[in-house]
Amino acid sequence: MRVDIVTIFPAFFDVLDLSLMGRARSNGVLDVRIHDLRDHAHDRHRTVDDTPYGGGAGMVMKPEPWGEALDAILADADDPLVVFPSPAGQVFRQSTAHELSEEQHLVFCCGRYEGIDQRVIDDTAGRSRTMMLSIGDYVLNGGESATMVVLEAVARLIPGMVGNPESLLHESHEQDGLLEYPVYTKPSSWRGHDVPPVLLSGHHGRVGEWRHAQQLERTRLVRPELLRAEDPRPADGEIGRE
Ligand code: 6GU
């Protein structure tokens, strides 16, 4: 997958050299290119922002540097998806991560200040598939950290990224939409806390039932809105059983 990121803070993405991402980049699974928006600002101060028409607080990112930066990236691109991280966008979910992991070329446009001049988004939508994406209901100072979040969630779903693809199946927000069950490793007793005995029983059926009950209980306590009509209720007697 090719990924282009346009930002006024290229150094923010230095961490992409590390860990899973670093390996994916060196073995060719991910081709990530970072672009400094200021390379497309041509005044002496490399200005990328200006005051908002209509008044109000803060600054707005000027359209010209964005237009030029995107012209250069999109010139030789084959059906890219251009993403504008924004708290005003559609909410990014695990299902969105799966959809984006099927793309062959993503372009992330990291806004700062009060946002990017809307005409940049409109102009881009006139020539490429374009979306505004929010990572949740809170406010960040810019799109950089949101881009990192989206990229990490998407990249690990690309075939060949995660060592054992089976490990992707039993996670929160996958499959049945329940939160994941708690996990334990050796020693079986630590600081007076014992691993739940069922996990030491070697009885796969009972382990599976216990894990599912834990998923339901956690979800009911922390994220009840994720439960579906067909999920058993506490009254069904499943929750808390060992
Ligand atoms: Cl994508 N950007 C900013 N600036 N704030 C956010 C966000 C994005 N998602 C949630 N809050």
py3Dmol code that shows the C-alpha trace and the ligand (Angstrom):
import py3Dmol

protein = """\
ATOM      1  CA  MET A   1       0.000   0.000   0.000  1.00  0.00           C
ATOM      2  CA  ARG A   2       1.228   3.479  -0.844  1.00  0.00           C
ATOM      3  CA  VAL A   3       0.597   6.194   1.758  1.00  0.00           C
ATOM      4  CA  ASP A   4       1.296   9.906   1.292  1.00  0.00           C
ATOM      5  CA  ILE A   5       1.080  12.232   4.295  1.00  0.00           C
ATOM      6  CA  VAL A   6       1.044  16.039   3.928  1.00  0.00           C
ATOM      7  CA  THR A   7       1.868  17.958   7.124  1.00  0.00           C
ATOM      8  CA  ILE A   8       3.662  21.018   8.468  1.00  0.00           C
ATOM      9  CA  PHE A   9       5.331  18.688  11.037  1.00  0.00           C
ATOM     10  CA  PRO A  10       7.154  15.984   9.027  1.00  0.00           C
ATOM     11  CA  ALA A  11       9.203  14.997  12.115  1.00  0.00           C
ATOM     12  CA  PHE A  12       5.982  13.887  13.804  1.00  0.00           C
ATOM     13  CA  PHE A  13       6.084  10.806  11.573  1.00  0.00           C
ATOM     14  CA  ASP A  14       9.673   9.763  12.396  1.00  0.00           C
ATOM     15  CA  VAL A  15       8.217   7.033  14.639  1.00  0.00           C
ATOM     16  CA  LEU A  16       6.976   5.235  11.511  1.00  0.00           C
ATOM     17  CA  ASP A  17      10.546   3.910  11.231  1.00  0.00           C
ATOM     18  CA  LEU A  18       9.947   1.795  14.353  1.00  0.00           C
ATOM     19  CA  SER A  19       8.405  -1.576  15.111  1.00  0.00           C
ATOM     20  CA  LEU A  20       5.785  -3.161  12.855  1.00  0.00           C
ATOM     21  CA  MET A  21       5.570  -0.080  10.628  1.00  0.00           C
ATOM     22  CA  GLY A  22       9.336   0.104  10.185  1.00  0.00           C
ATOM     23  CA  ARG A  23       9.477  -3.545   9.178  1.00  0.00           C
ATOM     24  CA  ALA A  24       6.526  -3.163   6.788  1.00  0.00           C
ATOM     25  CA  ARG A  25       8.264  -0.179   5.213  1.00  0.00           C
ATOM     26  CA  SER A  26      11.597  -1.936   4.762  1.00  0.00           C
ATOM     27  CA  ASN A  27      10.049  -5.113   3.314  1.00  0.00           C
ATOM     28  CA  GLY A  28       7.911  -3.157   0.860  1.00  0.00           C
ATOM     29  CA  VAL A  29       4.428  -3.890   2.260  1.00  0.00           C
ATOM     30  CA  LEU A  30       4.058  -0.159   3.058  1.00  0.00           C
ATOM     31  CA  ASP A  31       5.427   2.684   0.948  1.00  0.00           C
ATOM     32  CA  VAL A  32       5.003   5.778   3.159  1.00  0.00           C
ATOM     33  CA  ARG A  33       6.031   9.203   1.872  1.00  0.00           C
ATOM     34  CA  ILE A  34       5.976  12.288   4.082  1.00  0.00           C
ATOM     35  CA  HIS A  35       5.547  15.720   2.460  1.00  0.00           C
ATOM     36  CA  ASP A  36       6.216  19.110   4.080  1.00  0.00           C
ATOM     37  CA  LEU A  37       3.337  21.436   3.182  1.00  0.00           C
ATOM     38  CA  ARG A  38       5.687  24.434   3.571  1.00  0.00           C
ATOM     39  CA  ASP A  39       7.639  23.235   0.510  1.00  0.00           C
ATOM     40  CA  HIS A  40       4.602  24.525  -1.402  1.00  0.00           C
ATOM     41  CA  ALA A  41       4.489  27.961   0.269  1.00  0.00           C
ATOM     42  CA  HIS A  42       6.499  30.407  -1.782  1.00  0.00           C
ATOM     43  CA  ASP A  43       6.710  33.591   0.284  1.00  0.00           C
ATOM     44  CA  ARG A  44       9.736  34.395   2.398  1.00  0.00           C
ATOM     45  CA  HIS A  45       8.104  33.134   5.612  1.00  0.00           C
ATOM     46  CA  ARG A  46       6.654  29.979   4.001  1.00  0.00           C
ATOM     47  CA  THR A  47       3.192  31.029   5.214  1.00  0.00           C
ATOM     48  CA  VAL A  48       0.480  28.342   5.225  1.00  0.00           C
ATOM     49  CA  ASP A  49      -2.282  30.101   7.209  1.00  0.00           C
ATOM     50  CA  ASP A  50      -4.330  33.303   7.183  1.00  0.00           C
ATOM     51  CA  THR A  51      -7.250  34.931   9.017  1.00  0.00           C
ATOM     52  CA  PRO A  52     -10.757  33.523   8.454  1.00  0.00           C
ATOM     53  CA  TYR A  53     -13.233  35.258   6.118  1.00  0.00           C
ATOM     54  CA  GLY A  54     -16.274  36.211   8.196  1.00  0.00           C
ATOM     55  CA  GLY A  55     -14.140  36.781  11.271  1.00  0.00           C
ATOM     56  CA  GLY A  56     -13.654  34.694  14.366  1.00  0.00           C
ATOM     57  CA  ALA A  57     -10.795  33.278  16.362  1.00  0.00           C
ATOM     58  CA  GLY A  58      -7.807  31.396  15.029  1.00  0.00           C
ATOM     59  CA  MET A  59      -6.306  30.894  11.614  1.00  0.00           C
ATOM     60  CA  VAL A  60      -7.290  28.903   8.533  1.00  0.00           C
ATOM     61  CA  MET A  61      -4.923  26.965   6.267  1.00  0.00           C
ATOM     62  CA  LYS A  62      -4.554  28.744   2.911  1.00  0.00           C
ATOM     63  CA  PRO A  63      -5.702  26.821  -0.166  1.00  0.00           C
ATOM     64  CA  GLU A  64      -2.746  27.465  -2.506  1.00  0.00           C
ATOM     65  CA  PRO A  65      -0.043  25.365  -0.758  1.00  0.00           C
ATOM     66  CA  TRP A  66      -2.538  22.511  -0.335  1.00  0.00           C
ATOM     67  CA  GLY A  67      -3.587  22.693  -3.984  1.00  0.00           C
ATOM     68  CA  GLU A  68       0.006  22.527  -5.152  1.00  0.00           C
ATOM     69  CA  ALA A  69       0.979  19.718  -2.737  1.00  0.00           C
ATOM     70  CA  LEU A  70      -2.010  17.606  -3.807  1.00  0.00           C
ATOM     71  CA  ASP A  71      -1.405  18.339  -7.520  1.00  0.00           C
ATOM     72  CA  ALA A  72       2.079  16.833  -7.146  1.00  0.00           C
ATOM     73  CA  ILE A  73       0.872  13.732  -5.270  1.00  0.00           C
ATOM     74  CA  LEU A  74      -2.233  13.073  -7.387  1.00  0.00           C
ATOM     75  CA  ALA A  75      -0.529  13.673 -10.758  1.00  0.00           C
ATOM     76  CA  ASP A  76       0.773  10.082 -11.058  1.00  0.00           C
ATOM     77  CA  ALA A  77      -1.741   8.416  -8.706  1.00  0.00           C
ATOM     78  CA  ASP A  78      -4.123   5.621  -9.700  1.00  0.00           C
ATOM     79  CA  ASP A  79      -7.488   5.951  -7.890  1.00  0.00           C
ATOM     80  CA  PRO A  80      -6.205   7.133  -4.492  1.00  0.00           C
ATOM     81  CA  LEU A  81      -8.457   7.769  -1.474  1.00  0.00           C
ATOM     82  CA  VAL A  82      -7.752  11.201   0.024  1.00  0.00           C
ATOM     83  CA  VAL A  83      -8.412  11.464   3.772  1.00  0.00           C
ATOM     84  CA  PHE A  84      -8.870  14.758   5.607  1.00  0.00           C
ATOM     85  CA  PRO A  85      -8.645  14.013   9.356  1.00  0.00           C
ATOM     86  CA  SER A  86     -11.151  16.317  11.052  1.00  0.00           C
ATOM     87  CA  PRO A  87     -13.380  16.289  14.126  1.00  0.00           C
ATOM     88  CA  ALA A  88     -16.164  17.175  11.642  1.00  0.00           C
ATOM     89  CA  GLY A  89     -15.675  13.942   9.691  1.00  0.00           C
ATOM     90  CA  GLN A  90     -17.403  10.572   9.818  1.00  0.00           C
ATOM     91  CA  VAL A  91     -16.287   8.484  12.815  1.00  0.00           C
ATOM     92  CA  PHE A  92     -13.424   6.042  12.232  1.00  0.00           C
ATOM     93  CA  ARG A  93     -14.330   2.495  13.365  1.00  0.00           C
ATOM     94  CA  GLN A  94     -12.817  -0.968  13.028  1.00  0.00           C
ATOM     95  CA  SER A  95     -15.070  -1.469   9.985  1.00  0.00           C
ATOM     96  CA  THR A  96     -13.535   1.683   8.454  1.00  0.00           C
ATOM     97  CA  ALA A  97     -10.061   0.288   9.166  1.00  0.00           C
ATOM     98  CA  HIS A  98     -10.982  -2.875   7.237  1.00  0.00           C
ATOM     99  CA  GLU A  99     -12.281  -0.817   4.311  1.00  0.00           C
ATOM    100  CA  LEU A 100      -9.172   1.373   4.177  1.00  0.00           C
ATOM    101  CA  SER A 101      -6.882  -1.690   4.398  1.00  0.00           C
ATOM    102  CA  GLU A 102      -8.233  -2.731   0.964  1.00  0.00           C
ATOM    103  CA  GLU A 103      -7.069   0.508  -0.653  1.00  0.00           C
ATOM    104  CA  GLN A 104      -3.880   0.606  -2.700  1.00  0.00           C
ATOM    105  CA  HIS A 105      -3.173   4.310  -2.120  1.00  0.00           C
ATOM    106  CA  LEU A 106      -4.154   6.558   0.811  1.00  0.00           C
ATOM    107  CA  VAL A 107      -3.352  10.277   1.048  1.00  0.00           C
ATOM    108  CA  PHE A 108      -3.639  11.930   4.491  1.00  0.00           C
ATOM    109  CA  CYS A 109      -3.945  15.727   4.622  1.00  0.00           C
ATOM    110  CA  CYS A 110      -3.092  16.906   8.139  1.00  0.00           C
ATOM    111  CA  GLY A 111      -4.766  20.208   8.978  1.00  0.00           C
ATOM    112  CA  ARG A 112      -3.732  22.497  11.819  1.00  0.00           C
ATOM    113  CA  TYR A 113      -5.216  25.639  13.342  1.00  0.00           C
ATOM    114  CA  GLU A 114      -8.991  25.970  12.785  1.00  0.00           C
ATOM    115  CA  GLY A 115      -8.839  23.791   9.690  1.00  0.00           C
ATOM    116  CA  ILE A 116      -8.148  23.827   5.946  1.00  0.00           C
ATOM    117  CA  ASP A 117      -9.992  26.198   3.563  1.00  0.00           C
ATOM    118  CA  GLN A 118     -13.081  24.149   2.550  1.00  0.00           C
ATOM    119  CA  ARG A 119     -12.346  24.727  -1.154  1.00  0.00           C
ATOM    120  CA  VAL A 120      -9.329  22.394  -0.878  1.00  0.00           C
ATOM    121  CA  ILE A 121     -11.629  19.543   0.187  1.00  0.00           C
ATOM    122  CA  ASP A 122     -14.211  20.447  -2.500  1.00  0.00           C
ATOM    123  CA  ASP A 123     -11.535  20.710  -5.196  1.00  0.00           C
ATOM    124  CA  THR A 124     -10.027  17.358  -4.183  1.00  0.00           C
ATOM    125  CA  ALA A 125     -13.467  15.708  -4.145  1.00  0.00           C
ATOM    126  CA  GLY A 126     -13.867  16.844  -7.756  1.00  0.00           C
ATOM    127  CA  ARG A 127     -10.968  14.674  -8.881  1.00  0.00           C
ATOM    128  CA  SER A 128     -10.499  11.869  -6.290  1.00  0.00           C
ATOM    129  CA  ARG A 129     -12.461   9.829  -3.797  1.00  0.00           C
ATOM    130  CA  THR A 130     -12.291  12.004  -0.685  1.00  0.00           C
ATOM    131  CA  MET A 131     -13.430  11.626   2.929  1.00  0.00           C
ATOM    132  CA  MET A 132     -13.296  13.565   6.193  1.00  0.00           C
ATOM    133  CA  LEU A 133     -12.526  11.240   9.105  1.00  0.00           C
ATOM    134  CA  SER A 134     -12.762  11.818  12.872  1.00  0.00           C
ATOM    135  CA  ILE A 135     -11.149   9.458  15.388  1.00  0.00           C
ATOM    136  CA  GLY A 136     -13.653  10.296  18.133  1.00  0.00           C
ATOM    137  CA  ASP A 137     -15.637  12.928  19.959  1.00  0.00           C
ATOM    138  CA  TYR A 138     -12.848  15.081  21.356  1.00  0.00           C
ATOM    139  CA  VAL A 139     -10.692  17.849  19.919  1.00  0.00           C
ATOM    140  CA  LEU A 140      -7.039  17.569  18.872  1.00  0.00           C
ATOM    141  CA  ASN A 141      -4.788  20.403  17.719  1.00  0.00           C
ATOM    142  CA  GLY A 142      -4.234  18.874  14.306  1.00  0.00           C
ATOM    143  CA  GLY A 143      -4.640  15.851  12.080  1.00  0.00           C
ATOM    144  CA  GLU A 144      -1.183  14.369  12.705  1.00  0.00           C
ATOM    145  CA  SER A 145      -1.961  12.152  15.702  1.00  0.00           C
ATOM    146  CA  ALA A 146      -5.290  11.143  14.134  1.00  0.00           C
ATOM    147  CA  THR A 147      -3.402  10.081  11.005  1.00  0.00           C
ATOM    148  CA  MET A 148      -1.049   7.946  13.120  1.00  0.00           C
ATOM    149  CA  VAL A 149      -4.028   6.274  14.804  1.00  0.00           C
ATOM    150  CA  VAL A 150      -5.782   5.535  11.505  1.00  0.00           C
ATOM    151  CA  LEU A 151      -2.585   4.345   9.849  1.00  0.00           C
ATOM    152  CA  GLU A 152      -1.713   1.947  12.689  1.00  0.00           C
ATOM    153  CA  ALA A 153      -5.220   0.469  12.753  1.00  0.00           C
ATOM    154  CA  VAL A 154      -5.232   0.077   8.944  1.00  0.00           C
ATOM    155  CA  ALA A 155      -1.669  -1.158   8.435  1.00  0.00           C
ATOM    156  CA  ARG A 156      -1.972  -4.106  10.828  1.00  0.00           C
ATOM    157  CA  LEU A 157      -4.894  -5.415   8.736  1.00  0.00           C
ATOM    158  CA  ILE A 158      -2.862  -5.549   5.518  1.00  0.00           C
ATOM    159  CA  PRO A 159      -2.042  -9.190   4.691  1.00  0.00           C
ATOM    160  CA  GLY A 160       1.545  -9.960   5.718  1.00  0.00           C
ATOM    161  CA  MET A 161       1.746  -7.272   8.419  1.00  0.00           C
ATOM    162  CA  VAL A 162       0.857  -9.323  11.503  1.00  0.00           C
ATOM    163  CA  GLY A 163       2.779 -12.573  12.048  1.00  0.00           C
ATOM    164  CA  ASN A 164      -0.235 -14.736  12.924  1.00  0.00           C
ATOM    165  CA  PRO A 165      -3.457 -13.499  11.221  1.00  0.00           C
ATOM    166  CA  GLU A 166      -5.471 -15.670  13.670  1.00  0.00           C
ATOM    167  CA  SER A 167      -4.516 -13.214  16.413  1.00  0.00           C
ATOM    168  CA  LEU A 168      -6.530 -10.540  14.587  1.00  0.00           C
ATOM    169  CA  LEU A 169      -9.798 -12.453  15.009  1.00  0.00           C
ATOM    170  CA  HIS A 170     -10.214 -12.454  18.792  1.00  0.00           C
ATOM    171  CA  GLU A 171      -9.855  -8.738  19.466  1.00  0.00           C
ATOM    172  CA  SER A 172     -12.200  -6.070  20.719  1.00  0.00           C
ATOM    173  CA  HIS A 173     -14.472  -4.669  17.983  1.00  0.00           C
ATOM    174  CA  GLU A 174     -13.889  -7.643  15.669  1.00  0.00           C
ATOM    175  CA  GLN A 175     -16.362 -10.435  14.772  1.00  0.00           C
ATOM    176  CA  ASP A 176     -19.176 -10.263  17.370  1.00  0.00           C
ATOM    177  CA  GLY A 177     -18.407  -6.647  18.333  1.00  0.00           C
ATOM    178  CA  LEU A 178     -17.811  -7.524  21.998  1.00  0.00           C
ATOM    179  CA  LEU A 179     -14.836  -6.325  24.047  1.00  0.00           C
ATOM    180  CA  GLU A 180     -12.019  -8.854  24.332  1.00  0.00           C
ATOM    181  CA  TYR A 181     -11.690 -11.244  27.296  1.00  0.00           C
ATOM    182  CA  PRO A 182      -8.911 -10.804  29.930  1.00  0.00           C
ATOM    183  CA  VAL A 183      -5.671 -12.719  29.311  1.00  0.00           C
ATOM    184  CA  TYR A 184      -3.135 -14.296  31.708  1.00  0.00           C
ATOM    185  CA  THR A 185       0.311 -15.910  31.529  1.00  0.00           C
ATOM    186  CA  LYS A 186       2.710 -17.560  33.993  1.00  0.00           C
ATOM    187  CA  PRO A 187       3.091 -17.613  36.966  1.00  0.00           C
ATOM    188  CA  SER A 188      -0.317 -19.042  37.931  1.00  0.00           C
ATOM    189  CA  SER A 189      -0.207 -17.128  41.217  1.00  0.00           C
ATOM    190  CA  TRP A 190       1.281 -13.633  41.510  1.00  0.00           C
ATOM    191  CA  ARG A 191       1.104 -11.303  44.528  1.00  0.00           C
ATOM    192  CA  GLY A 192      -1.820 -13.300  45.823  1.00  0.00           C
ATOM    193  CA  HIS A 193      -3.768 -13.015  42.552  1.00  0.00           C
ATOM    194  CA  ASP A 194      -4.578 -16.388  40.989  1.00  0.00           C
ATOM    195  CA  VAL A 195      -5.237 -17.102  37.334  1.00  0.00           C
ATOM    196  CA  PRO A 196      -8.906 -18.202  36.989  1.00  0.00           C
ATOM    197  CA  PRO A 197      -8.802 -22.001  37.514  1.00  0.00           C
ATOM    198  CA  VAL A 198     -10.796 -22.777  34.354  1.00  0.00           C
ATOM    199  CA  LEU A 199      -7.829 -21.550  32.271  1.00  0.00           C
ATOM    200  CA  LEU A 200      -5.594 -24.205  33.882  1.00  0.00           C
ATOM    201  CA  SER A 201      -8.170 -26.989  33.354  1.00  0.00           C
ATOM    202  CA  GLY A 202      -7.118 -27.868  29.812  1.00  0.00           C
ATOM    203  CA  HIS A 203     -10.827 -28.088  28.948  1.00  0.00           C
ATOM    204  CA  HIS A 204     -11.105 -26.115  25.694  1.00  0.00           C
ATOM    205  CA  GLY A 205     -14.894 -26.057  25.685  1.00  0.00           C
ATOM    206  CA  ARG A 206     -15.133 -24.608  29.180  1.00  0.00           C
ATOM    207  CA  VAL A 207     -12.335 -22.113  28.456  1.00  0.00           C
ATOM    208  CA  GLY A 208     -14.241 -20.912  25.404  1.00  0.00           C
ATOM    209  CA  GLU A 209     -17.475 -20.524  27.382  1.00  0.00           C
ATOM    210  CA  TRP A 210     -15.690 -18.666  30.193  1.00  0.00           C
ATOM    211  CA  ARG A 211     -14.028 -16.276  27.751  1.00  0.00           C
ATOM    212  CA  HIS A 212     -17.314 -15.520  26.020  1.00  0.00           C
ATOM    213  CA  ALA A 213     -19.010 -14.880  29.391  1.00  0.00           C
ATOM    214  CA  GLN A 214     -16.167 -12.500  30.303  1.00  0.00           C
ATOM    215  CA  GLN A 215     -16.619 -10.666  27.000  1.00  0.00           C
ATOM    216  CA  LEU A 216     -20.325 -10.229  27.665  1.00  0.00           C
ATOM    217  CA  GLU A 217     -19.751  -9.077  31.250  1.00  0.00           C
ATOM    218  CA  ARG A 218     -17.074  -6.532  30.310  1.00  0.00           C
ATOM    219  CA  THR A 219     -19.148  -5.187  27.474  1.00  0.00           C
ATOM    220  CA  ARG A 220     -22.260  -4.917  29.651  1.00  0.00           C
ATOM    221  CA  LEU A 221     -20.341  -2.990  32.328  1.00  0.00           C
ATOM    222  CA  VAL A 222     -18.246  -0.668  30.166  1.00  0.00           C
ATOM    223  CA  ARG A 223     -19.893  -0.423  26.731  1.00  0.00           C
ATOM    224  CA  PRO A 224     -23.518  -1.641  26.973  1.00  0.00           C
ATOM    225  CA  GLU A 225     -24.342   0.159  23.707  1.00  0.00           C
ATOM    226  CA  LEU A 226     -22.227  -2.446  21.879  1.00  0.00           C
ATOM    227  CA  LEU A 227     -24.476  -5.356  22.956  1.00  0.00           C
ATOM    228  CA  ARG A 228     -26.789  -6.693  20.297  1.00  0.00           C
ATOM    229  CA  ALA A 229     -30.334  -7.959  20.728  1.00  0.00           C
ATOM    230  CA  GLU A 230     -29.205 -11.579  20.285  1.00  0.00           C
ATOM    231  CA  ASP A 231     -26.515 -11.359  23.001  1.00  0.00           C
ATOM    232  CA  PRO A 232     -27.589 -13.138  26.188  1.00  0.00           C
ATOM    233  CA  ARG A 233     -28.663 -10.881  29.080  1.00  0.00           C
ATOM    234  CA  PRO A 234     -27.467 -11.419  32.684  1.00  0.00           C
ATOM    235  CA  ALA A 235     -30.902 -12.967  33.398  1.00  0.00           C
ATOM    236  CA  ASP A 236     -30.007 -15.777  30.992  1.00  0.00           C
ATOM    237  CA  GLY A 237     -27.589 -17.038  33.622  1.00  0.00           C
ATOM    238  CA  GLU A 238     -24.545 -17.076  31.376  1.00  0.00           C
ATOM    239  CA  ILE A 239     -22.685 -14.170  32.923  1.00  0.00           C
ATOM    240  CA  GLY A 240     -20.476 -14.931  35.882  1.00  0.00           C
ATOM    241  CA  ARG A 241     -20.667 -18.698  35.339  1.00  0.00           C
ATOM    242  CA  GLU A 242     -17.367 -20.567  35.443  1.00  0.00           C
TER     243      GLU A 242
END
"""
ligand_1 = """\
11
6GU
Cl -9.207 13.681 12.803
N -8.646 15.968 13.980
C -8.713 16.828 15.005
N -8.083 17.991 14.918
N -9.400 16.578 16.115
C -10.013 15.400 16.173
C -9.980 14.467 15.152
C -9.269 14.782 14.047
N -10.704 13.392 15.507
C -11.170 13.670 16.710
N -10.767 14.876 17.113
"""
view = py3Dmol.view(width=600, height=400)
view.addModel(protein, "pdb")
view.setStyle({"model": 0}, {"cartoon": {"style": "trace"}})
view.addModel(ligand_1, "xyz")
view.setStyle({"model": 1}, {"stick": {}})
view.zoomTo()
view.show()
